Amino acid sequence: MSWEKELEELRQREAWAEEMGGAEKVQRQHDRGKLDARERIRRLVDPGSFREIGKIAGRGSYDEAGRLEHASPSNLIFGRADIEGRPVVASADDFTVRGGAADAALHRKFVMCEKMAHEMGIPLIRMIDGTGGGGSVKTLEDTGFTYVPAVPSWEDIMKNLETVPVVALALGPTAGMGAARTVASHYSVMVKGLSQIFAAGPVVAQAIGEDVDKEGLGGSELHTRNGVVDEEVASEDEAFAHARRFLSYLPSHVGQQPPRTDCDDPADRREESLISLVPHEDKQVYSMRALMDAAFDRGSVFEMGRRWGRAAITAFARLDGWPVAVLASDPSFLGGSWEALTSQKVKRFVETAELFRLPVVHLVDNPGFMVGVEAERTGTIRYGVEAMNAVYKATVPWASVIVRRAYGIAGSAMSNATRFQYRFAWPSGDWGSLPIAGGLEAAYKSDIEAADDPAARLAEIKAKLERVTSPFRTAEHFSVEDIIDPRDTRPLLCEFADLAWRKLGA
């Protein structure tokens, strides 16, 4: 007795699955400049680590006697793999099989893919290309009826967002459910010129009188600047590299400690350039990213969402090998003022740090919320308060470095003021309810107008107030804890990271 005949059928079915949508459609995929689904998985994960689940699932064709003639695979490939030696769920939509549409999908496979991540406590990477199991008008011909919309496994998608790191790589035109699966992630990437995301494609847009192509409707130029997607890259391989690096800072699941890496960058390194980084002239800008490169472990800063909400920089980095979440002002955009998009970006980032229990380092140079008609029209104060609420709700260890300005309500969102303040200020620190320049002439209007030389009186008042606003006056009253030499920033932050991870690892 032997089961060799049955194993031959298994091997035949597996061989058909390897063909995906067939040689012609695979070639068409390549001709579009896109990798096929199986090659994407091979390039994403550690070599030889992928074990596919449900490989022969699909649709079989049988003759009149019930004998198998051919089998077509489903349009989702998923399984267990490793990234840097750590297990993940890797999945890829196969656009060569009906463009990822519902009439080629097995919904239970999508469901099991999502469930595997949170039930096994391992990160999920979705490589999305097409509708991702979404609808197709052609489905009506096969089913003979329409259905009331429902999303299989959406509760699992939400559960994953609460329990494991989720990465979404949009690797082609991505509509409907595929677009939703892209956005429902902690980190998302588009490939410039290759990826587009939309609720419905250009043909549907034409129905409402908009004549636009795929790129104009939902290209990376749009969606990496409005906050829909985090990152724009030049190639699929670059997208895979970003996914791998993002995951390297995070635990495999909520409640687990992330890995610490070996570090040959001395924790007591003092960067001489920091002593002159911030200009004395308050309207001159400087590079906050240069500060980050100097203060954190060399080469460890991994920025996310650089093209949207640009007044805030959000990044992961390492201090003496320990991962931290970095929130920093960018004085080169709107002077660092938080507008609506920046506030939404801050809220999402702080909530991600809280979820995965990463200590936060906040590098502060915030002149306040953006003002003006556009700021009011976009609801800046509402989104700003939501960002501030996220900061105040955070319970992870938090360190703030006041590099320059901290004004008004937005400035007060540097940290939760009711907690212990692990905080340092540079001598360039400048804070208050509003800048002197913003209220001096109004506050002293009658005094200035009554003077024989109004301009001289204005200069006299300004000089007097500038002496009062010295950060050392604030430190005298212990309203700021410590003023430090900027060159001590890295050693002090490494000390913070050590204490933070002793607490979090307890």
FIKEDO-705462 format. One line per 8 residues: for each residue x, y, z of C-alpha. Coordinates in Angstrom, 2 decimals. Example, Ala and Ser with C-alpha at 12.3 -4.5 7.8 and 13.67 -1.06 7.14 Angstrom:
FIKEDO-705462
12.30,-4.50,7.80 | 13.67,-1.06,7.14
end
This chain:
FIKEDO-705462
0.00,0.00,0.00 | 1.31,3.44,-0.91 | -0.01,6.98,-1.15 | 2.38,7.88,-3.95 | -0.45,8.45,-6.44 | -2.07,10.97,-4.15 | 1.26,12.66,-3.53 | 1.74,12.93,-7.29
-1.57,14.80,-7.47 | -0.42,17.05,-4.63 | 2.81,17.83,-6.46 | 0.87,18.55,-9.66 | -1.48,20.93,-7.84 | 1.51,22.68,-6.25 | 3.14,23.03,-9.66 | -0.02,24.65,-11.05
-0.05,27.02,-8.05 | 3.53,28.02,-8.88 | 2.33,29.07,-12.34 | 0.04,31.67,-10.70 | -2.20,33.21,-13.40 | -0.26,31.54,-16.21 | 2.85,32.45,-18.17 | 1.15,35.12,-20.27
-0.30,37.01,-17.33 | 2.90,36.70,-15.32 | 4.82,38.14,-18.26 | 2.29,40.96,-18.50 | 2.92,41.69,-14.81 | 6.66,41.86,-15.46 | 6.16,44.03,-18.54 | 4.43,46.59,-16.34
7.63,46.82,-14.31 | 6.17,44.81,-11.42 | 7.45,41.73,-9.64 | 5.09,38.78,-9.34 | 3.69,37.79,-5.95 | 6.04,34.86,-5.34 | 9.14,36.87,-6.22 | 7.97,39.62,-3.87
7.84,37.19,-0.97 | 11.26,35.78,-1.82 | 12.81,39.24,-1.82 | 11.07,40.39,1.36 | 11.85,37.56,3.77 | 14.97,35.71,4.90 | 16.14,33.23,2.24 | 14.50,29.81,2.52
12.30,30.79,5.47 | 8.89,30.97,3.75 | 6.45,28.12,4.41 | 3.30,28.66,2.40 | -0.12,27.94,3.85 | -3.00,26.86,1.58 | -0.84,26.66,-1.51 | -3.22,24.43,-3.48
-6.34,26.35,-2.50 | -8.17,27.67,-5.54 | -10.54,26.30,-8.18 | -10.21,22.92,-9.84 | -11.45,21.98,-13.32 | -12.79,18.43,-13.72 | -13.92,16.33,-16.67 | -17.29,14.61,-16.88
-15.92,11.65,-14.95 | -14.76,13.90,-12.12 | -11.07,13.64,-12.96 | -8.91,16.69,-12.29 | -7.86,18.49,-15.46 | -6.35,21.68,-14.04 | -6.35,23.83,-10.90 | -6.14,27.61,-10.68
-4.77,29.13,-7.45 | -6.47,31.77,-5.34 | -5.18,35.31,-5.61 | -3.65,35.48,-2.12 | -0.36,33.85,-1.18 | 0.54,33.78,2.50 | 2.50,31.85,5.05 | 5.03,31.88,7.84
8.48,33.36,7.20 | 11.37,35.05,9.00 | 12.69,38.60,8.81 | 16.06,39.01,10.50 | 15.46,35.66,12.15 | 12.12,36.69,13.70 | 8.86,35.05,12.53 | 6.28,37.03,10.54
3.17,36.41,8.46 | 4.06,37.34,4.87 | 1.26,37.80,2.35 | 1.05,38.93,-1.26 | -1.90,39.59,-3.54 | -1.47,37.86,-6.91 | -2.59,40.35,-9.54 | -2.07,37.75,-12.28
-5.13,35.87,-11.00 | -8.11,38.06,-11.97 | -6.38,41.23,-10.75 | -7.07,40.28,-7.15 | -10.85,40.51,-7.63 | -13.43,38.73,-5.52 | -14.37,36.15,-8.13 | -10.89,34.63,-7.76
-10.68,34.96,-3.99 | -11.22,32.48,-1.21 | -12.31,34.71,1.63 | -11.45,32.15,4.28 | -7.82,32.39,3.17 | -7.81,36.14,3.79 | -9.44,35.52,7.16 | -6.90,32.89,8.21
-4.02,35.10,7.12 | -5.23,37.93,9.38 | -6.07,35.61,12.27 | -2.66,33.96,12.18 | -0.92,37.26,12.97 | -2.73,38.18,16.17 | -3.38,34.65,17.43 | 0.28,33.65,17.02
1.56,37.08,18.07 | 3.73,37.81,15.04 | 3.93,40.82,12.68 | 1.94,40.91,9.44 | 3.18,42.23,6.11 | 0.58,42.74,3.38 | 1.84,43.20,-0.17 | -1.21,44.62,-1.91
-1.78,44.74,-5.65 | -5.30,45.19,-7.04 | -8.57,45.19,-5.17 | -7.21,42.78,-2.59 | -10.21,40.47,-2.69 | -12.59,43.30,-3.47 | -15.53,43.32,-5.81 | -15.77,42.83,-9.55
-18.78,43.46,-11.74 | -17.99,40.17,-13.50 | -18.79,38.36,-10.24 | -22.48,39.01,-10.89 | -22.39,36.78,-13.96 | -21.17,33.84,-11.88 | -23.30,34.32,-8.77 | -26.53,35.50,-10.35
-27.32,37.84,-7.47 | -25.95,40.84,-5.60 | -25.00,40.90,-1.93 | -25.27,43.40,0.87 | -21.69,44.65,1.48 | -19.78,43.14,4.37 | -16.06,42.73,4.93 | -14.95,39.26,5.99
-12.39,39.41,8.80 | -12.49,43.17,9.40 | -12.63,42.42,13.12 | -9.34,40.56,12.68 | -7.84,43.52,10.83 | -8.76,45.75,13.78 | -7.46,43.16,16.24 | -4.11,43.12,14.46
-3.84,46.90,14.78 | -4.20,46.44,18.54 | -1.81,43.53,18.99 | 0.96,43.16,16.36 | 2.95,45.39,13.99 | 1.21,45.62,10.61 | 3.02,46.76,7.46 | 1.26,47.40,4.14
3.12,47.75,0.85 | 0.99,49.06,-2.03 | 2.71,47.60,-5.10 | 0.31,48.43,-7.92 | -3.08,50.03,-8.57 | -4.92,49.42,-5.30 | -8.64,50.05,-5.03 | -11.57,49.35,-2.72
-10.75,46.68,-0.16 | -7.11,46.73,-1.22 | -6.95,50.45,-0.41 | -8.64,49.86,2.95 | -6.15,47.08,3.82 | -3.30,49.43,2.96 | -4.50,52.17,5.27 | -5.33,49.74,8.11
-1.68,49.42,9.09 | 0.95,50.93,11.35 | 3.28,51.65,8.44 | 2.53,51.88,4.73 | 4.63,52.35,1.60 | 3.95,53.21,-2.06 | 6.32,52.85,-5.03 | 6.54,56.05,-7.05
5.00,55.62,-10.51 | 4.00,52.02,-9.82 | 1.46,52.29,-7.00 | -1.87,54.10,-6.90 | -4.52,54.03,-4.19 | -8.16,55.00,-4.57 | -11.58,54.15,-3.20 | -12.61,53.55,-6.82
-10.61,53.87,-10.03 | -10.60,56.37,-12.91 | -13.50,54.69,-14.72 | -15.74,55.28,-11.70 | -14.39,58.82,-11.31 | -15.51,59.53,-14.87 | -19.06,58.80,-13.78 | -18.95,61.95,-11.61
-17.38,64.01,-14.36 | -13.70,63.71,-13.43 | -11.42,62.75,-16.31 | -8.22,61.65,-14.61 | -5.66,58.87,-14.96 | -4.57,56.48,-12.20 | -1.57,58.52,-11.15 | -3.51,61.77,-11.00
-6.30,60.14,-9.01 | -4.26,58.28,-6.43 | -0.51,58.34,-7.02 | 2.17,58.51,-4.35 | 2.67,62.23,-4.99 | -0.80,62.75,-3.53 | -1.11,60.12,-0.83 | 2.29,60.48,0.82
1.54,64.17,1.31 | -2.01,63.97,2.64 | -1.31,61.36,5.32 | -2.99,58.37,3.69 | 0.36,56.58,3.26 | 3.59,56.98,5.21 | 6.34,56.55,2.65 | 7.17,56.89,-1.02
10.06,54.82,-2.43 | 11.65,54.36,-5.84 | 11.45,50.57,-6.18 | 9.84,47.44,-4.80 | 13.15,46.32,-3.29 | 13.35,49.64,-1.46 | 9.84,49.04,-0.14 | 10.91,45.63,1.19
13.95,47.18,2.86 | 11.76,49.81,4.55 | 9.39,47.13,5.83 | 12.25,45.11,7.30 | 13.76,48.15,8.97 | 10.45,49.35,10.44 | 9.91,45.97,12.07 | 13.43,45.91,13.52
12.50,48.57,16.10 | 9.32,46.88,17.33 | 8.42,43.83,19.38 | 6.70,40.95,17.62 | 3.53,41.68,19.58 | 2.16,43.98,22.24 | 3.54,43.06,25.65 | 6.87,41.79,24.32
10.13,43.72,24.55 | 11.73,44.67,21.22 | 15.30,43.60,20.46 | 18.28,45.64,21.57 | 21.07,45.78,19.01 | 24.82,45.77,19.53 | 26.14,49.33,19.56 | 29.69,50.53,19.01
28.71,54.20,19.27 | 29.82,55.38,22.75 | 26.95,56.43,25.01 | 29.10,59.27,26.35 | 29.90,60.70,22.91 | 29.65,64.51,22.96 | 28.99,66.05,19.55 | 30.86,69.34,19.23
28.64,70.61,16.39 | 25.63,70.92,18.70 | 27.09,73.91,20.59 | 26.50,76.10,17.54 | 23.54,74.37,15.90 | 20.80,76.82,16.96 | 21.20,80.40,15.66 | 20.92,83.33,18.09
18.54,85.02,15.68 | 15.15,83.49,16.46 | 13.87,83.67,12.87 | 16.78,81.72,11.44 | 16.25,78.03,10.85 | 18.54,75.09,11.50 | 18.46,71.35,10.80 | 16.65,69.33,13.46
17.64,66.20,11.53 | 21.30,67.12,12.08 | 20.60,67.15,15.81 | 18.96,63.73,15.56 | 21.87,62.27,13.62 | 24.25,63.63,16.26 | 22.33,62.55,19.35 | 21.14,59.05,18.46
23.20,55.98,17.60 | 25.00,56.51,14.32 | 22.85,55.48,11.35 | 19.92,54.44,13.53 | 17.39,57.18,12.71 | 14.50,55.79,10.64 | 12.11,58.58,9.70 | 8.48,57.90,8.74
5.95,60.18,7.08 | 8.50,62.77,5.96 | 6.26,64.20,3.23 | 3.15,64.97,5.28 | 2.51,66.85,8.51 | 5.97,68.23,7.93 | 6.21,70.52,10.96 | 6.75,67.38,13.03
9.40,64.75,12.39 | 8.45,61.22,13.47 | 11.08,58.51,13.58 | 12.39,55.44,15.31 | 16.00,55.53,16.50 | 18.31,53.85,18.99 | 20.14,55.02,22.09 | 22.97,52.71,23.15
21.22,50.00,21.12 | 17.78,50.51,22.67 | 14.88,51.48,20.36 | 13.03,54.72,21.05 | 10.28,56.72,19.34 | 11.41,60.20,18.35 | 9.07,63.16,17.97 | 10.81,66.34,16.83
9.89,69.79,15.57 | 11.02,70.88,12.13 | 11.64,74.65,12.20 | 12.20,74.66,8.43 | 8.46,74.07,7.78 | 5.97,76.64,9.04 | 8.54,77.49,11.70 | 7.56,74.23,13.42
3.96,75.33,14.03 | 1.47,72.50,14.28 | -1.33,72.69,11.70 | -4.11,70.11,11.20 | -2.07,67.48,9.33 | 0.89,67.76,11.70 | -1.41,67.32,14.68 | -2.93,64.18,13.15
0.55,62.83,12.49 | 1.65,63.47,16.07 | -1.45,61.78,17.48 | -0.99,58.64,15.39 | 2.72,58.38,16.16 | 2.35,58.83,19.91 | -0.43,56.24,19.99 | 1.81,53.79,18.11
4.64,54.36,20.59 | 2.23,53.81,23.46 | 0.81,50.63,21.92 | 4.20,48.99,21.46 | 5.66,50.48,24.65 | 8.51,52.44,23.12 | 10.00,55.27,25.20 | 9.52,58.68,23.60
12.14,61.37,23.07 | 10.61,64.73,22.13 | 12.92,67.37,20.65 | 10.96,70.58,21.05 | 10.96,73.77,18.99 | 7.27,74.58,18.74 | 6.05,78.18,18.38 | 2.44,77.05,18.79
-0.49,76.04,16.65 | -0.61,77.51,13.17 | -2.80,80.63,12.96 | -4.79,82.27,10.20 | -7.83,81.58,8.05 | -6.48,78.35,6.54 | -5.62,76.99,9.99 | -9.15,77.73,11.18
-10.73,76.32,8.03 | -8.93,72.98,8.44 | -9.86,72.62,12.10 | -6.35,72.96,13.52 | -7.46,73.45,17.12 | -9.57,70.28,17.11 | -6.78,68.10,15.74 | -4.26,69.88,17.92
-6.22,69.06,21.05 | -6.45,65.42,19.94 | -2.67,65.34,19.56 | -2.25,66.88,22.99 | -4.67,64.31,24.44 | -2.52,61.51,23.00 | 0.57,63.00,24.67 | -1.22,63.29,28.01
-2.61,59.75,27.79 | 0.81,58.24,27.10 | 2.23,56.21,29.97 | 5.56,55.16,28.45 | 8.75,56.81,29.74 | 9.07,60.24,28.14 | 12.00,62.63,27.81 | 11.78,66.15,26.41
14.60,68.34,25.19 | 13.59,71.98,24.71 | 15.89,73.00,21.89 | 14.37,76.42,21.28 | 10.73,77.51,21.38 | 7.79,76.19,23.37 | 4.81,78.52,23.17 | 1.13,78.28,23.92
-1.05,75.19,24.02 | 0.96,73.38,21.35 | 4.19,74.10,23.23 | 2.67,72.66,26.39 | 2.07,69.41,24.50 | 5.79,68.66,24.78 | 4.86,66.19,27.55 | 2.25,65.46,30.20
2.94,68.24,32.70 | 1.40,66.24,35.56 | 4.04,63.48,35.30 | 7.66,63.50,36.41 | 9.44,65.69,33.89 | 12.50,63.97,32.48 | 13.39,67.17,30.70 | 16.37,69.21,29.62
16.56,72.65,28.05 | 19.29,74.07,25.90 | 20.49,77.64,26.63 | 18.59,78.59,23.47 | 15.31,77.72,25.20 | 12.56,80.29,24.69 | 9.07,79.75,26.10 | 5.88,81.32,27.34
2.21,81.79,26.53 | 3.22,83.70,23.38 | 6.40,85.16,21.89 | 7.31,88.68,22.99 | 7.12,89.86,19.40 | 3.55,88.65,19.22 | 2.24,90.83,22.06 | 4.74,93.48,23.05
3.43,96.40,21.01 | -0.17,95.64,21.93 | 0.57,95.30,25.65 | 2.62,98.51,25.82 | 0.71,100.48,23.20 | -0.15,103.51,25.33 | 3.32,103.64,26.92 | 5.02,103.58,23.53
2.67,106.16,21.99 | 3.23,108.56,24.92 | 7.02,108.45,24.62 | 8.97,111.29,22.98 | 10.77,108.64,20.90 | 8.37,105.69,20.43 | 10.95,103.58,18.58 | 13.55,104.03,21.32
10.95,103.25,24.00 | 9.94,100.08,22.14 | 13.59,98.95,21.95 | 14.05,99.70,25.66 | 11.00,97.64,26.67 | 12.05,94.79,24.39 | 15.57,94.65,25.87 | 14.18,94.63,29.40
11.76,91.79,28.66 | 14.42,89.75,26.89 | 16.46,89.79,30.10 | 13.42,88.59,32.04 | 12.80,85.77,29.56 | 16.26,84.27,30.03 | 15.91,80.49,30.51 | 18.12,80.80,33.58
15.42,82.90,35.29 | 13.01,80.02,34.70 | 15.51,77.49,36.07 | 15.93,79.62,39.22 | 12.28,78.88,39.98 | 12.64,75.20,38.99 | 10.03,75.74,36.30 | 12.43,73.96,34.00
14.45,71.17,35.54 | 17.89,71.48,33.92 | 19.64,73.64,31.38 | 22.39,71.65,29.69 | 25.32,72.04,27.39 | 23.92,70.87,24.02 | 26.94,68.58,23.68 | 25.67,66.58,26.65
22.42,65.72,24.87 | 23.42,62.22,23.73 | 24.92,61.08,27.07 | 21.84,62.27,28.95 | 19.42,60.65,26.50 | 21.36,57.36,26.69 | 20.99,57.58,30.47 | 17.25,58.08,29.98
17.01,55.08,27.62 | 18.79,52.87,30.14 | 16.39,53.87,32.92 | 13.37,53.64,30.61 | 14.14,50.10,29.49 | 14.94,48.99,33.03 | 11.40,50.12,33.85 | 9.75,48.66,30.75
11.67,45.39,30.98 | 10.78,44.85,34.62
end
